[in-house]
Amino acid sequence: MPTPHEDFENLRVFRHPLIQLKLTQARDHRTPTLQFRRLLNEIAGLMTYEVSRQFPTREVEVVTPLEKTVGTALARPVTLVPILRAGIGMTDGILNVMSEARVGHIGIYRDEQSLKPVAYYAKYPPDIAEGPVLLIDPMLATGGSAIHAARELKKRGCRDIRLICLVCAPEGVRAMGEAHPDLLVYTAALDRQLNDRGYILPGLGDAGDRIFGTQ
């Protein structure tokens, strides 16, 4: 299970050995694109088991080859919202364990001069507010993009929003807590700090570039 962080009420950190093993491999600068992409999806899938633990369920009738019985279904629709483009790199891993989830998208990039978020695209299911939303981004650095995305989701009536990220910086967690104190951040690691360019240290580089093999 993820454990609450002693310094941030809004942060939950996964210390599971498999998650930490895969995170270590993803951090390595020698890890090629194909393996990096696979690792992110595997970590996201492992994290989803616990992030979804409190999702409400309902009973459903199912007919086995022998008789009728009662099973379980999710009570409300779940929507994944990856922040483009890097969030796409974790979405398939979550869909592998929750194939019934819908997928919305929000496009935000960070201006390299101001470090402020710039939104350029949004597409959601019309009833997105009816159930939990998993906001997905491998990195929570300054927090600007995730804060903006959460604000846009709340404008559409979403109230159950959870952020899943691979690594985060204290600056981003603090900013998210101040902007959205009701939103929990789930991560595999709280790293040391941001550098003067807004990159997480020690981090794992630019996740988008490493996922897609770009520069």
C-alpha positions as CSV (number, residue, x, y, z in Angstrom):
1,M,0.0,0.0,0.0
2,P,1.2,3.6,-0.5
3,T,2.1,5.3,2.7
4,P,1.3,8.9,3.7
5,H,4.3,11.2,3.6
6,E,5.3,12.7,6.9
7,D,5.8,16.2,5.3
8,F,2.9,16.4,2.9
9,E,-0.6,15.5,3.8
10,N,-1.6,15.2,0.2
11,L,1.1,12.8,-0.8
12,R,1.1,9.0,-0.9
13,V,4.3,7.2,-1.8
14,F,4.6,3.6,-3.1
15,R,7.6,1.8,-1.5
16,H,6.7,-1.7,-2.9
17,P,10.0,-3.4,-4.0
18,L,8.8,-4.2,-7.5
19,I,7.8,-0.5,-8.1
20,Q,11.1,0.7,-6.7
21,L,13.1,-1.8,-8.8
22,K,11.4,-0.7,-12.0
23,L,11.8,3.0,-11.0
24,T,15.5,2.5,-10.6
25,Q,15.7,0.9,-14.1
26,A,13.7,3.8,-15.5
27,R,16.0,6.4,-14.0
28,D,19.1,4.8,-15.7
29,H,20.2,7.0,-18.6
30,R,21.2,3.9,-20.5
31,T,17.7,2.5,-20.5
32,P,16.5,2.6,-24.2
33,T,13.1,4.0,-25.3
34,L,11.3,0.7,-25.7
35,Q,12.3,-0.5,-22.2
36,F,11.6,2.9,-20.6
37,R,8.1,2.9,-22.1
38,R,7.5,-0.6,-20.9
39,L,8.7,0.2,-17.4
40,L,6.4,3.2,-17.0
41,N,3.4,1.2,-18.0
42,E,4.3,-1.6,-15.6
43,I,4.7,0.9,-12.7
44,A,1.4,2.6,-13.6
45,G,-0.4,-0.8,-13.6
46,L,1.1,-1.8,-10.2
47,M,0.1,1.6,-8.7
48,T,-3.4,1.4,-10.0
49,Y,-4.3,-1.6,-7.8
50,E,-4.0,0.5,-4.7
51,V,-5.2,3.8,-6.1
52,S,-8.5,2.2,-7.1
53,R,-8.9,0.3,-3.8
54,Q,-11.7,2.6,-2.5
55,F,-13.6,2.8,-5.8
56,P,-17.3,2.1,-5.0
57,T,-18.8,-1.1,-6.4
58,R,-22.2,-2.7,-6.9
59,E,-23.5,-6.3,-7.1
60,V,-24.3,-7.8,-10.5
61,E,-25.8,-11.1,-11.5
62,V,-23.6,-13.3,-13.6
63,V,-24.3,-16.8,-15.1
64,T,-21.4,-19.2,-14.9
65,P,-21.3,-22.4,-17.0
66,L,-23.1,-24.1,-14.0
67,E,-25.4,-21.6,-12.3
68,K,-26.3,-18.0,-11.5
69,T,-24.2,-16.1,-8.9
70,V,-23.5,-12.6,-7.7
71,G,-20.4,-10.7,-8.8
72,T,-19.0,-7.2,-8.6
73,A,-18.9,-4.2,-11.0
74,L,-17.7,-0.7,-10.5
75,A,-20.6,1.5,-9.3
76,R,-19.4,4.6,-11.3
77,P,-17.5,5.1,-14.6
78,V,-13.8,5.7,-14.2
79,T,-12.0,8.1,-16.5
80,L,-8.3,8.3,-17.2
81,V,-7.0,11.8,-18.2
82,P,-3.4,11.7,-19.3
83,I,-1.7,15.1,-19.6
84,L,-0.3,15.2,-23.1
85,R,2.1,14.1,-24.2
86,A,4.0,12.3,-21.5
87,G,0.9,11.0,-19.6
88,I,0.2,8.8,-22.6
89,G,3.2,6.8,-21.6
90,M,1.5,5.5,-18.5
91,T,-2.1,5.1,-19.8
92,D,-1.8,1.7,-21.4
93,G,-0.4,0.2,-18.1
94,I,-3.5,1.4,-16.3
95,L,-5.9,0.2,-19.0
96,N,-4.2,-3.3,-18.8
97,V,-5.7,-3.6,-15.3
98,M,-8.8,-1.5,-15.8
99,S,-9.9,-2.0,-19.3
100,E,-13.4,-0.6,-18.7
101,A,-12.1,2.9,-18.0
102,R,-12.7,5.7,-20.5
103,V,-9.8,7.9,-21.6
104,G,-10.1,11.7,-21.9
105,H,-7.1,13.9,-22.9
106,I,-5.8,17.3,-21.9
107,G,-3.0,18.9,-23.7
108,I,-0.7,21.2,-21.7
109,Y,2.9,22.2,-22.3
110,R,5.3,24.1,-20.2
111,D,6.7,27.4,-21.6
112,E,10.5,26.9,-21.2
113,Q,11.0,30.6,-20.4
114,S,8.2,31.3,-17.9
115,L,7.8,27.7,-16.8
116,K,4.0,28.4,-16.9
117,P,1.5,25.9,-18.3
118,V,0.0,26.6,-21.7
119,A,-3.2,24.6,-22.6
120,Y,-3.8,23.7,-26.2
121,Y,-6.3,20.7,-26.2
122,A,-9.1,19.0,-24.2
123,K,-11.4,16.1,-24.9
124,Y,-13.5,14.4,-22.2
125,P,-16.4,12.0,-21.9
126,P,-19.6,14.1,-21.5
127,D,-20.4,12.4,-18.1
128,I,-16.8,12.6,-16.7
129,A,-18.1,14.1,-13.5
130,E,-20.1,11.0,-12.7
131,G,-17.2,9.0,-11.4
132,P,-13.5,9.0,-10.3
133,V,-10.9,10.6,-12.5
134,L,-7.3,9.5,-12.6
135,L,-5.1,12.4,-13.7
136,I,-1.9,10.9,-15.2
137,D,1.5,12.6,-15.7
138,P,4.9,10.9,-15.1
139,M,6.5,14.0,-13.5
140,L,5.1,16.5,-11.0
141,A,7.8,19.2,-11.2
142,T,6.6,22.8,-10.6
143,G,3.0,21.5,-10.5
144,G,1.8,24.0,-13.0
145,S,0.4,21.6,-15.6
146,A,-1.3,19.3,-13.0
147,I,-2.8,22.3,-11.1
148,H,-4.2,23.7,-14.4
149,A,-5.6,20.2,-15.4
150,A,-7.2,19.7,-12.0
151,R,-8.8,23.2,-12.2
152,E,-10.2,22.4,-15.7
153,L,-11.7,19.1,-14.5
154,K,-13.3,20.8,-11.5
155,K,-14.9,23.3,-13.9
156,R,-16.6,20.3,-15.4
157,G,-18.0,19.1,-12.1
158,C,-15.3,16.5,-11.2
159,R,-14.9,16.1,-7.5
160,D,-13.1,12.7,-7.1
161,I,-9.7,13.4,-8.8
162,R,-6.5,11.5,-8.0
163,L,-3.1,12.3,-9.6
164,I,-0.8,9.4,-10.5
165,C,2.8,10.4,-11.2
166,L,6.1,8.5,-11.3
167,V,8.3,11.0,-9.5
168,C,7.7,14.4,-8.0
169,A,9.5,17.3,-6.5
170,P,8.7,18.9,-3.1
171,E,7.9,22.2,-4.9
172,G,5.2,20.6,-7.0
173,V,3.6,18.6,-4.2
174,R,3.5,21.8,-2.1
175,A,2.0,23.8,-4.9
176,M,-0.6,21.1,-5.6
177,G,-1.6,21.0,-1.9
178,E,-2.1,24.7,-1.8
179,A,-4.1,24.9,-5.0
180,H,-6.1,21.6,-4.6
181,P,-5.9,20.4,-0.9
182,D,-8.7,17.8,-1.6
183,L,-6.6,16.0,-4.3
184,L,-4.3,13.2,-3.4
185,V,-1.0,12.7,-5.2
186,Y,0.2,9.1,-5.7
187,T,3.9,8.7,-6.6
188,A,6.7,6.2,-6.7
189,A,9.3,8.7,-5.3
190,L,9.5,12.2,-3.8
191,D,12.8,13.5,-5.2
192,R,15.1,16.1,-3.8
193,Q,14.4,19.3,-5.6
194,L,14.0,21.2,-8.9
195,N,17.0,22.7,-10.8
196,D,17.0,26.2,-12.2
197,R,15.3,24.9,-15.4
198,G,12.5,23.3,-13.5
199,Y,13.7,19.7,-13.9
200,I,13.4,17.2,-11.1
201,L,16.6,16.1,-9.4
202,P,17.7,13.3,-9.4
203,G,14.7,12.7,-11.6
204,L,14.8,10.6,-14.8
205,G,15.2,13.3,-17.5
206,D,12.5,14.5,-19.8
207,A,9.9,11.7,-19.6
208,G,8.2,12.7,-22.9
209,D,11.4,12.6,-24.8
210,R,12.4,9.3,-23.3
211,I,9.0,7.8,-24.0
212,F,8.9,8.8,-27.6
213,G,12.6,8.9,-28.5
214,T,12.6,12.7,-29.2
215,Q,14.8,15.6,-28.1
